Amino acid sequence: MLNLMSFEETIKRYEAGENAFALAIEKWERIRGAIRTAHSPQHFVLIAQGALIKVALCIQFNDACHLCPLETICTRETEGLFGTVMRVMQAYCVAGDILPQSALLDLVNQLIAELKARKAEFMKLRH
């Protein structure tokens, strides 16, 4: 069973006071877990749909991407890390577990590491 974070869960937890960065990191950690157990193209389609769900920072910054600390990760103007992850994930949506999961997992691990680094930088600026 895939345990992906829904937009409703994101909103509810953010409005209850949870950190927007922590929610984004958890979203991608869940995606990483789902990738490890995926075994069909249909699983990867569900994972890709989950990956496209907005993070709480989109809410926090009112979709003003140019103000968001994640802008360079998920920008559509240049190939950001999020775009790279999604392009690779599309290949898995077609091929399923025929492809080695390591390539996609490496990218997701890189994305999680980048989210954690951005969170640390942002928290330094706030204090």
Beta strands, then each sheet from edge to edge (+ up, - down):
end
